[in-house]
Amino acid sequence: MMNFSFSEEQEMLRKMVRSFVDKEIIPNIGEWDANQHFERNIMKRMADLDLMGVCIPEEYGGSGMDYNSLAIVCEELERGDTAYRTAVSVHTGLNSMTLLQWGNEEQKQKYLVPQAKGEKVGAFGLTEPNAGSDVAALQTTAVKDGDDYILNGSKTWISLCDVADNFLVFAYTDKSKKHHGISCFIVERTMPGFSSKAIKGKLGIRAGNTGELFFDNVRVPKENLVGQEGEGFKIAMAALDNGRFTVAAGACGTIMACLEESVKYCRERKTFGKEIGKHQLVQQMIAKMEAGLQMSRLLVFKAGWLKNKGARNTRETSLAKWQACDFALQAANDAVQIHGAYGYSNEYPVERFLRNAKAPVIYEGTREIHTIMQGEYVLGYREDKPLSKMLPAWPYEASKQEIIH
């Protein structure tokens, strides 16, 4: 049975993150965005607040909260700016949760524990210049050499490229097997032959650190192979279930920010002798934002509910990501419209919301990919089989009574 109320712990978490965003991100984000500056100290502050391992079990250095608590964190962070929700999405959703699901005990102790504590930062390296939605087109290779693998190739559009300490990197160990020849490796920034370069001039998320990774004969010990050779594609798809979940939750934060700014402006601005909020077509845009927010939250928390149960959630997470990101882009567009000419300038934050809202419609599965996925599910062309490894269900300790929020 699903319960739509939040626990006292979750309400406290929301208030804490909101206060943090109001005090440390919102007053500064305009300047950071204009200067294309990623403020690394925000990551340290989030670590101080135990936000870097929210849903990671306490035994691995995390806070031991449920997966919907992670959604709450992502929503509140994106209310401030997409850049810092993205940081948590990549560090926790794509990297740490993947290590929790697929890593062996030695890898969890060496990499997951310090990441969950916020002592180290993790990132994810899948996309390449010619391999986005078509994962099998990747060109990075990993050749076995004694007790090591030699990695060569590059990745692009990698969040936290210049910030992360550890990367989950996907490379071919056997190209003849196509999807079944991809493997996953933990690559450390300090390994010789590794380098990174930031991408500037982005439309949005300018305060985020995004760029390229390069591997020039990077020697990676066999102990850093995650799972087995050839399991990389499965690992990547499982990771995307987690990453997409956090992106969908973050999109709710964009809608919420659009609503807050638009309602405020509607009460301040007057035309034809009355507040613009009194005009029906403005009310229509406000109503669409509210509807989008509530529907998106329902989809997100349903996916989180399945994660809490330890159930496969690819279909539900895909739908949440697709719809929430579309609603967010529409909300941002309407927020600019409500602000009129002022919305077109950086005097108000809604122009940043619109620029930021475009990227999530593209990354972690484009709108088109998710549309195809949902069509194939309904038509019976696609069916999810249980994975050999799943995220641990909530609660992690069997002695606790199951609570689903």
Secondary structure as the mmCIF struct_conf table of DSSP 4:
data_model
#
loop_
_struct_conf.conf_type_id
_struct_conf.id
_struct_conf.beg_label_comp_id
_struct_conf.beg_label_asym_id
_struct_conf.beg_label_seq_id
_struct_conf.end_label_comp_id
_struct_conf.end_label_asym_id
_struct_conf.end_label_seq_id
BEND BEND1 SER A 5 SER A 5
HELX_LH_PP_P HELX_LH_PP_P1 PHE A 6 SER A 7
HELX_RH_AL_P HELX_RH_AL_P1 GLU A 8 PHE A 20
HELX_RH_PI_P HELX_RH_PI_P1 VAL A 21 ILE A 25
HELX_RH_AL_P HELX_RH_AL_P2 ILE A 26 ALA A 34
TURN_TY1_P TURN_TY1_P1 ASN A 35 GLN A 36
HELX_RH_AL_P HELX_RH_AL_P3 ARG A 40 ASP A 48
TURN_TY1_P TURN_TY1_P2 LEU A 49 ASP A 50
BEND BEND2 MET A 52 GLY A 53
TURN_TY1_P TURN_TY1_P3 VAL A 54 CYS A 55
BEND BEND3 ILE A 56 ILE A 56
HELX_RH_3T_P HELX_RH_3T_P1 GLU A 58 TYR A 60
TURN_TY1_P TURN_TY1_P4 GLY A 61 GLY A 61
BEND BEND4 GLY A 62 GLY A 62
HELX_RH_AL_P HELX_RH_AL_P4 TYR A 67 GLY A 80
HELX_RH_AL_P HELX_RH_AL_P5 THR A 82 VAL A 88
HELX_RH_PI_P HELX_RH_PI_P2 SER A 89 SER A 96
HELX_RH_AL_P HELX_RH_AL_P6 MET A 97 TRP A 102
HELX_RH_AL_P HELX_RH_AL_P7 GLU A 105 GLN A 107
HELX_RH_PI_P HELX_RH_PI_P3 LYS A 108 LEU A 112
HELX_RH_AL_P HELX_RH_AL_P8 VAL A 113 ALA A 116
TURN_TY1_P TURN_TY1_P5 LYS A 117 GLY A 118
BEND BEND5 GLU A 119 LYS A 120
STRN STRN1 GLY A 122 GLY A 125
STRN STRN2 GLU A 128 GLU A 128
TURN_TY1_P TURN_TY1_P6 PRO A 129 ASN A 130
STRN STRN3 ALA A 131 ALA A 131
BEND BEND6 GLY A 132 SER A 133
HELX_RH_3T_P HELX_RH_3T_P2 VAL A 135 ALA A 137
STRN STRN4 THR A 141 ASP A 145
TURN_TY1_P TURN_TY1_P7 GLY A 146 ASP A 147
STRN STRN5 ASP A 148 SER A 159
TURN_TY1_P TURN_TY1_P8 LEU A 160 VAL A 163
BEND BEND7 ASP A 165 ASP A 165
STRN STRN6 ASN A 166 TYR A 172
BEND BEND8 THR A 173 THR A 173
HELX_RH_3T_P HELX_RH_3T_P3 LYS A 175 GLY A 181
STRN STRN7 ILE A 182 GLU A 188
TURN_TY1_P TURN_TY1_P9 ARG A 189 THR A 190
BEND BEND9 MET A 191 MET A 191
TURN_TY1_P TURN_TY1_P10 PRO A 192 GLY A 193
STRN STRN8 PHE A 194 ALA A 198
BEND BEND10 LEU A 203 GLY A 204
TURN_TY1_P TURN_TY1_P11 ARG A 206 ALA A 207
BEND BEND11 GLY A 208 GLY A 208
STRN STRN9 THR A 210 PRO A 221
HELX_RH_3T_P HELX_RH_3T_P4 LYS A 222 ASN A 224
STRN STRN10 LEU A 225 VAL A 226
BEND BEND12 GLY A 227 GLN A 228
TURN_TY1_P TURN_TY1_P12 GLU A 229 GLY A 230
HELX_RH_AL_P HELX_RH_AL_P9 GLY A 232 GLU A 268
STRN STRN11 LYS A 270 THR A 271
TURN_TY1_P TURN_TY1_P13 PHE A 272 GLY A 273
STRN STRN12 LYS A 274 GLU A 275
HELX_RH_3T_P HELX_RH_3T_P5 ILE A 276 LYS A 278
BEND BEND13 HIS A 279 HIS A 279
HELX_RH_AL_P HELX_RH_AL_P10 GLN A 280 LYS A 309
TURN_TY1_P TURN_TY1_P14 GLY A 310 GLY A 310
HELX_RH_AL_P HELX_RH_AL_P11 THR A 314 HIS A 339
HELX_RH_3T_P HELX_RH_3T_P6 GLY A 340 TYR A 344
BEND BEND14 SER A 345 SER A 345
TURN_TY1_P TURN_TY1_P15 ASN A 346 GLU A 347
BEND BEND15 TYR A 348 TYR A 348
TURN_TY1_P TURN_TY1_P16 PRO A 349 PRO A 349
HELX_RH_AL_P HELX_RH_AL_P12 VAL A 350 LYS A 358
HELX_RH_3T_P HELX_RH_3T_P7 ALA A 359 VAL A 361
TURN_TY1_P TURN_TY1_P17 ILE A 362 ILE A 362
BEND BEND16 TYR A 363 GLY A 365
HELX_RH_AL_P HELX_RH_AL_P13 ARG A 367 LEU A 379
TURN_TY1_P TURN_TY1_P18 GLY A 380 GLY A 380
BEND BEND17 TYR A 381 TYR A 381
HELX_LH_PP_P HELX_LH_PP_P2 ASP A 384 LEU A 387
BEND BEND18 SER A 388 LYS A 389
HELX_LH_PP_P HELX_LH_PP_P3 LEU A 391 ALA A 393
BEND BEND19 TRP A 394 GLU A 397
TURN_TY1_P TURN_TY1_P19 ALA A 398 SER A 399
BEND BEND20 LYS A 400 LYS A 400
HELX_LH_PP_P HELX_LH_PP_P4 GLN A 401 GLU A 402
#
